[in-house]
Amino acid sequence: MDSQIESKAGINDHTTVRKQYHTADRLNTRISIHSKYSTNKQGFGNWILSHYEIREGMAVLELGCGTGEMWVNQDEMISRCGRFVLSDFSEGMLNKAKETLRNQNGIEYRTIDIQDIPFADQTFDVVIANMMLYHVPDLPKGLHEVKRVLRKDGVFYCATFGEHGMMEYIYSLFADYQLQRHVNDNFTLQNGEKKLRSVFSDVRRFLYEDSLEVTDAEDLADYIYSLTGMTDLQMLSRDEVRSVLEKNMQDGVLHVPKEYGMFVAGE
């Protein structure tokens, strides 16, 4: 789920997004640090799922499904759906989702760009777009497409990150190096509501309380080097990056703040 950072230069570049998510390797690196060190043991994916109101027979579309890991062991929820479509902009990522969920029945897989959703008006009761709206080159167009394919009483669920979480903290550790920050703030917990309200009349925000307690600096270094948006930091040697991280540990633990949450929107 934690695929949130791209350089601002790449925000409106589909080529950059394709490169970042051509395979699941980098995404899995980012997911693993959350699985290993998060203090909130519920898990962000489980927390997101707890907000979904999917009733019997509903048609559900997920945009940007990634590896599909969130839907593992969610057979009961999927079986409730009259139609369940998982989609991603990246064919490589969609193939990974098919592999992850190969034993799960009742799923349609489609390669879809949110800016041009290939379904008729009012097709779905629920549309989901988690941790991906900040990548959309023309976000207003993408949001209007979501509203178009939603039924009148439909609901749009979209998780994202805040502007005061992991990236801000990591950059603060390297303040002496005067690095240029490249953080994608195209759709965050701070500005997402305003952008959604330009399309949807009812918008609610929910915050997920969590942090990381990292005991192995090497894992956080892996995370840093998996991101395409931290090029300045990645120019430092790995030994130097690890050294700075280790110097900021307290009793062998690096306490890293996280800021995640989601919006629920509709008419």
Secondary structure, DSSP 8 states (H G I E B T S, - for coil): -------GGGTT-HHHHHHHTSSSHHHHHHHHHHHHHBS-TT-HHHHHHHH----TT-EEEESS-TT-GGGTT-HHHHHH-SEEEEEES-HHHHHHHHHHTTT--S-EEEE--GGG--S-TT-EEEEE--S-GGG-TTHHHHHHHHHHHEEEEEEEEEEEE-TTSHHHHHHHHTGGGT-------SS-TTTHHHHHHTT-SEEEEEEE--EEEES-HHHHHHHHHT-TT-HHHHTS-HHHHHHHHHHT-BTTBEEEE--EEEEEEE-
